[in-house]
Amino acid sequence: MLSAVVLILVGCSGGASQPTPSDQQTTSDDLLVTTPEAKGEVDSFTWNLPFGEPTSLDPIKSYYYSENTVLSNVCEGLLRVNPDGSYGRALAESFSRPDPVTWVYKIRSGVRFWDGSPLTADDVVFSLNRHKDPKLGSYYHLPWGSYLREVRKTGPVEVTVKTVQPESVINAMMATGLGTIAKADHIRAKGDAFGTAKGGLMCTGPFKLDRWDSGREISLVRNDDYWDQDHRAHADRVVFKFITDAATLTNALISGQIDGTYEAPVSGVDQLRRASTGKLYLGRSLQAFELYPTGTGPTGNLKVRQAISLAIDRQAIASTVYSGAATPLKSIFVPGPFAYGTDILQKSYDAIPEPKVDLDAARRLVAEAGSPAAPIASVVQAGDAASLQVMNAIADAGRKIGLRFTVRQLPPPDFISIFFDPAARRGIDLVVSPLYFDVPDPLWVFNVGLLPGSVQNFQNYANPRVIKLITDALATDDDSKRAILAAEAMRQVDRDLVTIPIVAPPQRLFMSNRLTGAPAAFPYLYYPWAADIGAPG
């Protein structure tokens, strides 16, 4: 996993039982932003990381679910993503954009690291500049670190960022690992061990890293000197466990062994809905499940991609694979929540016709494409039962219209490498995986996968109209104009069917009845969510 992991896997489930169709169909009106506010404190709670133990908590190497679920509570960015999709100030008290390639951040005064030393502009400059050096292996280096032309201290509490081109999304990314700040002296002292169980962290968040028992658990304790008293933690301690098997996790949640989890198992949705010990919350999300053609084999032909799309029964996948906790997806574009232009973007999405199955039209398109005899070489992550079920449904639909698929399951490290190493994609025509937007900005997906040179641009897609629209959007400070340009560009991307959208799953949060306050929406990865959890009364 390198700089811009957008295609992240949901629902590892070795040994899980197969989901059955559900009569509880989720709609966008049902989705929550947060759970009821906590009224009291708790001594501790236990949370699960369903994707396993983090490999590192170093911000430059924290791009996956597990790492960011923990990191968002101990280290902070210049900005934060709020549960409703808006941006809040964190370590930056304010920011400005004096020209299209310049961002100026005023660093918040009075903030201290856990050891009592003050946060300085020098710490900010050091942390941001780490992403520029490809030798350090930052997952954010491409594209974001490479966009940073200069980061320097321009005043006692001021840092100025210059980009190589007009780039509006870079500011939003300051809520992610790209803009997360740690103490420079601590990083230097720990070297390669920084962010590991051995080297630890030194940050400013509402919790401190207390203990990391590799292979067993990570424990955080409350930072009683936290600068943001509105987000002072309700819990004295948070303990993270690493249960990756879906059936085991479902049972642990129902029994109360684990108090809560994000990304609750797809295969356990119906059981968790019926649990008396806690509640399954479905939240607003920036996630989608899509097919990603690599531009090789039969899927390099637009008519073949169109045929596959027409053959897929998205409603059946939402009902069966996701137990009703998903909706058919009409576009590569995920309909919110976004930090700006939500009404504009939602109106554009609503105007797209609902996807329908049309096998006759699909067969005609396959014939027009020359009825390719070569099989479509497809891959899913090993152990991801939901992705495998989706792929099997697609392969079955393909047989009905004259297409053949082969399906390989790759171990997680090999699967992740597909998204950053062109050599790893050789012999692969189709990748089956969920996607999530790192930040609630519709332009983000263009930066990472739809512009020439983008790290995730599998097909070397380079539509001149899209390039012009997004170049203009990245340069403007007018939110409405930016949203209009993004929506127009997305309509063109959909016509070109660069990816094949399948379903939009909501955020699945399960939480014990003894707790409340957790954000239900997806941006928990870049928000101090654990600080909000406490007792109901």
ZAMARGU-4260 file (C-alpha; in steps of 0.2 Angstrom, whole numbers, plus 5000, padded with zeros to 4 digits):
<rodrens>
0) 5000/5000/5000 | 5008/5016/4994 | 5002/5034/4993 | 4984/5035/4988 | 4975/5019/4993
5) 4957/5023/4988 | 4952/5006/4984 | 4951/4999/5001 | 4943/4982/5006 | 4927/4980/5016
10) 4922/4965/5026 | 4936/4952/5028 | 4926/4937/5033 | 4936/4920/5034 | 4924/4907/5040
15) 4908/4918/5039 | 4891/4912/5036 | 4883/4917/5019 | 4871/4932/5020 | 4853/4929/5015
20) 4842/4942/5007 | 4834/4955/5018 | 4818/4963/5018 | 4825/4979/5026 | 4831/4989/5012
25) 4841/5004/5017 | 4838/5021/5009 | 4848/5037/5010 | 4834/5045/5021 | 4838/5032/5034
30) 4856/5036/5036 | 4863/5044/5051 | 4877/5057/5055 | 4879/5053/5073 | 4872/5043/5087
35) 4864/5052/5103 | 4876/5063/5112 | 4885/5055/5127 | 4879/5062/5144 | 4891/5053/5156
40) 4909/5046/5157 | 4915/5028/5156 | 4930/5020/5163 | 4934/5011/5147 | 4928/5003/5131
45) 4934/4990/5119 | 4934/4993/5100 | 4938/4982/5086 | 4949/4985/5071 | 4941/4972/5058
50) 4955/4975/5046 | 4968/4969/5058 | 4982/4976/5068 | 4990/4992/5061 | 5006/4991/5052
55) 5011/5008/5059 | 5004/5023/5067 | 5017/5035/5058 | 5005/5047/5049 | 5015/5046/5033
60) 5011/5027/5033 | 4993/5028/5039 | 4981/5026/5025 | 4972/5011/5029 | 4956/5008/5040
65) 4965/5001/5055 | 4979/5014/5056 | 4967/5029/5054 | 4954/5022/5066 | 4967/5024/5079
70) 4977/5038/5073 | 4963/5050/5072 | 4961/5050/5091 | 4979/5052/5095 | 4987/5063/5082
75) 4979/5078/5073 | 4979/5087/5057 | 4979/5105/5053 | 4960/5102/5049 | 4948/5089/5053
80) 4933/5081/5044 | 4917/5083/5055 | 4904/5069/5055 | 4892/5080/5044 | 4906/5081/5030
85) 4911/5099/5034 | 4929/5104/5038 | 4934/5110/5055 | 4950/5119/5061 | 4961/5108/5071
90) 4979/5112/5073 | 4977/5126/5061 | 4967/5141/5069 | 4964/5148/5052 | 4969/5147/5034
95) 4969/5157/5018 | 4973/5156/4999 | 4981/5172/4994 | 4983/5165/4976 | 4979/5149/4967
100) 4995/5140/4972 | 4997/5146/4989 | 4990/5141/5006 | 4994/5150/5022 | 4990/5141/5039
105) 4990/5150/5056 | 4995/5138/5069 | 4984/5137/5085 | 4993/5144/5100 | 4993/5135/5117
110) 4993/5117/5110 | 5005/5106/5119 | 5012/5088/5115 | 5009/5075/5128 | 5026/5078/5135
115) 5021/5096/5139 | 5031/5104/5125 | 5023/5117/5114 | 5017/5114/5096 | 5028/5125/5084
120) 5027/5130/5066 | 5044/5120/5065 | 5035/5104/5069 | 5022/5108/5056 | 5035/5111/5043
125) 5044/5095/5047 | 5029/5084/5047 | 5023/5091/5030 | 5040/5090/5022 | 5041/5071/5026
130) 5028/5068/5012 | 5039/5076/4999 | 5053/5064/5001 | 5050/5048/4991 | 5064/5039/5001
135) 5053/5040/5016 | 5039/5030/5008 | 5024/5041/5012 | 5008/5033/5006 | 5003/5051/5003
140) 5018/5055/4992 | 5008/5052/4976 | 5000/5062/4971 | 4999/5074/4986 | 5017/5075/4992
145) 5023/5078/4974 | 5011/5093/4973 | 5020/5102/4987 | 5033/5113/4979 | 5038/5122/4995
150) 5033/5121/5014 | 5041/5134/5025 | 5039/5144/5041 | 5034/5162/5037 | 5030/5168/5054
155) 5031/5163/5072 | 5014/5154/5071 | 5013/5154/5052 | 5017/5140/5039 | 5015/5143/5020
160) 5012/5129/5007 | 5016/5132/4989 | 5009/5119/4976 | 5016/5115/4959 | 4999/5119/4951
165) 4982/5126/4957 | 4976/5113/4969 | 4961/5116/4980 | 4960/5098/4986 | 4977/5099/4995
170) 4969/5110/5008 | 4955/5096/5012 | 4969/5083/5013 | 4976/5093/5028 | 4963/5083/5038
175) 4971/5067/5033 | 4988/5059/5036 | 4995/5072/5024 | 4992/5086/5037 | 4994/5076/5053
180) 5007/5084/5064 | 5019/5075/5076 | 5034/5081/5087 | 5049/5084/5075 | 5062/5080/5089
185) 5053/5064/5093 | 5052/5058/5075 | 5071/5061/5073 | 5075/5052/5089 | 5065/5037/5085
190) 5070/5035/5067 | 5062/5020/5058 | 5054/5015/5074 | 5043/5030/5075 | 5025/5025/5075
195) 5028/5007/5079 | 5025/4997/5095 | 5043/5000/5099 | 5045/5019/5095 | 5028/5025/5100
200) 5021/5043/5096 | 5022/5060/5102 | 5006/5070/5097 | 4993/5082/5103 | 4976/5072/5102
205) 4963/5069/5115 | 4970/5052/5119 | 4988/5046/5122 | 4996/5030/5116 | 4998/5020/5132
210) 5003/5003/5127 | 5005/4993/5111 | 5005/4974/5114 | 5009/4968/5096 | 4997/4954/5091
215) 4985/4957/5105 | 4979/4975/5108 | 4983/4994/5108 | 4978/5004/5123 | 4975/5023/5123
220) 4972/5034/5139 | 4964/5051/5140 | 4974/5066/5138 | 4968/5077/5152 | 4977/5092/5145
225) 4970/5092/5128 | 4968/5109/5121 | 4950/5107/5113 | 4939/5105/5129 | 4924/5103/5117
230) 4931/5086/5112 | 4938/5081/5129 | 4936/5062/5130 | 4922/5054/5140 | 4932/5038/5142
235) 4948/5036/5153 | 4954/5022/5142 | 4951/5014/5124 | 4957/4997/5120 | 4958/4991/5102
240) 4957/4973/5097 | 4961/4965/5080 | 4947/4952/5076 | 4947/4950/5057 | 4935/4935/5056
245) 4918/4941/5053 | 4909/4927/5062 | 4920/4928/5077 | 4918/4947/5077 | 4899/4946/5075
250) 4898/4934/5090 | 4910/4945/5101 | 4899/4960/5097 | 4883/4951/5102 | 4890/4944/5118
255) 4897/4960/5123 | 4915/4955/5123 | 4918/4969/5111 | 4909/4985/5114 | 4909/4992/5096
260) 4916/4992/5078 | 4916/5002/5062 | 4914/4992/5046 | 4903/4979/5055 | 4903/4963/5045
265) 4892/4962/5030 | 4888/4944/5034 | 4883/4948/5051 | 4871/4963/5047 | 4855/4953/5050
270) 4861/4946/5067 | 4867/4962/5073 | 4851/4970/5069 | 4842/4958/5081 | 4855/4960/5095
275) 4849/4964/5112 | 4866/4969/5118 | 4869/4984/5106 | 4863/4992/5091 | 4868/4992/5072
280) 4868/5010/5066 | 4869/5014/5047 | 4877/5031/5043 | 4880/5042/5029 | 4895/5036/5019
285) 4908/5041/5006 | 4910/5022/5001 | 4905/5013/4985 | 4908/4996/4977 | 4913/4996/4959
290) 4922/4986/4946 | 4939/4993/4940 | 4944/4989/4922 | 4963/4990/4919 | 4961/4994/4900
295) 4967/4977/4895 | 4958/4962/4888 | 4939/4963/4883 | 4935/4976/4896 | 4947/4988/4886
300) 4932/4990/4874 | 4918/5002/4880 | 4904/4991/4873 | 4910/4976/4883 | 4910/4988/4899
305) 4893/4994/4894 | 4887/4976/4892 | 4893/4971/4909 | 4884/4985/4917 | 4868/4981/4909
310) 4869/4963/4914 | 4872/4967/4933 | 4857/4965/4945 | 4862/4978/4957 | 4846/4977/4968
315) 4849/4959/4970 | 4867/4962/4976 | 4861/4975/4988 | 4848/4964/4995 | 4858/4947/4996
320) 4876/4951/4998 | 4873/4967/5009 | 4857/4961/5018 | 4848/4976/5012 | 4862/4988/5019
325) 4866/4995/5002 | 4858/5004/4988 | 4861/5002/4969 | 4874/5014/4963 | 4871/5024/4947
330) 4888/5033/4945 | 4906/5032/4949 | 4902/5047/4959 | 4896/5044/4977 | 4882/5055/4982
335) 4889/5064/4998 | 4890/5070/5011 | 4902/5083/5004 | 4909/5098/5011 | 4902/5110/4998
340) 4890/5109/4983 | 4880/5095/4991 | 4863/5101/4983 | 4871/5103/4966 | 4880/5086/4966
345) 4864/5077/4973 | 4853/5085/4959 | 4866/5079/4946 | 4866/5062/4954 | 4847/5061/4955
350) 4845/5065/4937 | 4854/5049/4932 | 4842/5035/4927 | 4840/5020/4939 | 4851/5006/4932
355) 4841/4992/4924 | 4845/4974/4919 | 4844/4972/4900 | 4851/4956/4895 | 4846/4958/4876
360) 4854/4975/4875 | 4870/4968/4883 | 4871/4953/4871 | 4870/4965/4856 | 4884/4975/4863
365) 4895/4960/4866 | 4891/4955/4847 | 4896/4973/4842 | 4912/4971/4851 | 4916/4956/4841
370) 4910/4943/4854 | 4927/4942/4862 | 4932/4924/4866 | 4946/4928/4878 | 4941/4927/4897
375) 4941/4942/4907 | 4954/4940/4920 | 4947/4946/4937 | 4954/4947/4954 | 4947/4950/4972
380) 4956/4950/4989 | 4957/4933/4997 | 4946/4932/5012 | 4934/4945/5007 | 4918/4935/5005
385) 4907/4950/5000 | 4919/4955/4985 | 4919/4936/4980 | 4900/4935/4981 | 4899/4951/4970
390) 4911/4944/4958 | 4903/4927/4956 | 4886/4936/4953 | 4894/4946/4939 | 4903/4931/4931
395) 4886/4922/4931 | 4878/4937/4923 | 4892/4938/4910 | 4889/4920/4905 | 4871/4924/4900
400) 4877/4938/4888 | 4892/4928/4880 | 4907/4933/4891 | 4918/4922/4901 | 4927/4927/4918
405) 4941/4919/4927 | 4942/4924/4946 | 4958/4924/4956 | 4959/4928/4975 | 4975/4937/4979
410) 4983/4939/4997 | 4980/4956/5004 | 4998/4963/5001 | 4998/4957/4983 | 4980/4964/4980
415) 4985/4981/4987 | 5000/4982/4976 | 4989/4982/4961 | 4984/5000/4965 | 5001/5007/4964
420) 5012/4996/4954 | 5008/4994/4935 | 5018/4978/4935 | 5007/4970/4948 | 4992/4973/4936
425) 4999/4963/4922 | 4987/4949/4916 | 4973/4957/4926 | 4958/4964/4916 | 4946/4968/4930
430) 4948/4972/4949 | 4933/4970/4960 | 4934/4981/4976 | 4926/4995/4986 | 4931/5013/4985
435) 4931/5027/4997 | 4934/5046/4996 | 4947/5051/5008 | 4939/5068/5010 | 4922/5075/5007
440) 4927/5083/4991 | 4921/5077/4974 | 4937/5083/4965 | 4947/5070/4976 | 4943/5055/4965
445) 4950/5065/4949 | 4966/5068/4958 | 4969/5050/4962 | 4961/5040/4947 | 4954/5050/4933
450) 4967/5063/4927 | 4983/5058/4917 | 4997/5052/4928 | 4985/5049/4942 | 4992/5034/4953
455) 4975/5025/4951 | 4972/5029/4933 | 4972/5010/4927 | 4967/5014/4909 | 4977/5029/4907
460) 4961/5039/4905 | 4964/5056/4897 | 4947/5064/4891 | 4952/5082/4886 | 4935/5088/4891
465) 4937/5081/4909 | 4954/5088/4910 | 4949/5105/4906 | 4934/5105/4918 | 4944/5098/4933
470) 4959/5110/4929 | 4947/5125/4930 | 4938/5117/4946 | 4955/5115/4955 | 4959/5133/4952
475) 4943/5142/4958 | 4938/5147/4976 | 4920/5147/4971 | 4912/5132/4979 | 4896/5132/4968
480) 4906/5134/4952 | 4918/5120/4958 | 4903/5108/4961 | 4895/5112/4944 | 4912/5108/4935
485) 4914/5092/4945 | 4896/5086/4941 | 4899/5090/4923 | 4915/5081/4923 | 4908/5066/4932
490) 4894/5064/4919 | 4907/5063/4906 | 4917/5050/4916 | 4901/5040/4918 | 4898/5040/4899
495) 4915/5033/4896 | 4912/5020/4910 | 4929/5021/4917 | 4923/5011/4931 | 4907/5001/4933
500) 4897/5006/4948 | 4888/4992/4958 | 4881/4998/4975 | 4883/5011/4988 | 4885/5003/5006
505) 4882/5014/5021 | 4894/5015/5036 | 4890/5001/5047 | 4893/5005/5065 | 4889/4993/5080
510) 4889/4999/5097 | 4885/4992/5114 | 4869/4999/5123 | 4881/5005/5137 | 4889/5017/5125
515) 4883/5032/5114 | 4890/5047/5105 | 4900/5039/5091 | 4899/5047/5074 | 4889/5036/5063
520) 4895/5044/5047 | 4910/5038/5037 | 4923/5053/5041 | 4927/5045/5057 | 4944/5041/5049
525) 4949/5059/5051 | 4939/5065/5066 | 4943/5061/5085 | 4927/5049/5086 | 4932/5040/5102
530) 4932/5056/5112 | 4913/5058/5109 | 4909/5041/5116 | 4902/5040/5133 | 4888/5034/5144
535) 4870/5037/5138 | 4865/5046/5155
</rodrens>
